[in-house]
Structures are given as C-alpha cells and as structure tokens.
Amino acid sequence: MSTQLKAAEEAAPPKKSKKMLIMIIGAVLLLAGGGGGSYYMFAPAGPKPAPVAGVVVPLDPITVNLTDGHFLKIGLALQATADAGATAPDGSIAKDLIIAQFSNKSVAELSSDKAREKQKQALLKKIEKAYTVADVEMVMDIYFTEFVMQ
C-alpha cells in the first residue's frame, strides 16, 4: 500500500507554498489600495462652493446706439466676490461687453422684462468669464442701475 501512496503523491501536482500565495495576495491588495487612493487624491472635490459677495462697483452710465435711430442709456454695477480682494475690478472690460451686447438691438428686443433678463443673463456670463483669473471669479453678479431707451 505504501508504494501506491507514493505513486499517488508523485502524480499529484506539487503544492504551492503559502508564502507565495501570501505575497500575491499582498501585491494585489497594495495595487488595489494604491488605485483607490489615487482616485481620491485626483478626483474632483465636489461642487464648487458658491462665491461670497464682496464690494459692489458702480459703473458710470453709458449710451449705446440701438436700431432705427434709438439709443439706450444703461448703468451697471458689478457685484465683486470676496476673492477679488480689496481692489475693485476695473469696469472698462464690462463697459466694452455692454456695448457689444446691446448695440444694434431694437427697442422691441429690449422692451419686455423677459427680454431684458435674457440680455442681462447673457451679459453676466460674458462678464464672469472676462473677470475670471486663474479659476478665481472676480465678479458674481451684475445689477442694472439705469436702463432708459429713447
């Protein structure tokens, strides 16, 4: 019987050592942990926090030519963010964007509240983009202080 037992042991594949199995499991755990750690390290931090209001910067009113000989006198104030710091944003960029946004519009395009709000939101997007430096928003809102068409 002992010869049969010896023959069965020789025919069976050799057993892997526990040491090798532990090393493989350890390597897999390290790789999985490193992958998960790098995901949390480089993943976005979540939604961007809402900006905190800073100073309000009033701009001098300007007059813009509309179609058919009409004009628009528009005054605007910029709501700066606290991230803008103590210095108020320069209004010259905003004035240029106002002229580009409202020039050659008709009185009918600007007469209703809905139309003015639509133009205001479009202008706000342009101003926010123009006043963003190194992913820091300097302006968070705009306010019409004058809006007179003739």
Protein Blocks (a to p, Z undefined) as FASTA:
>chain_A
ZZmmmmmmmmpccdddfklmmmmmmmmmmmmmmmmmmmmmmpcebjcddddddddddddd
dddddeehiacdddddddddfklombdcdfklmmmmmmmmmgopafklmmpmklmmmmmm
mmmmmmmmmmpgehiafbfbdcdfbdcdZZ
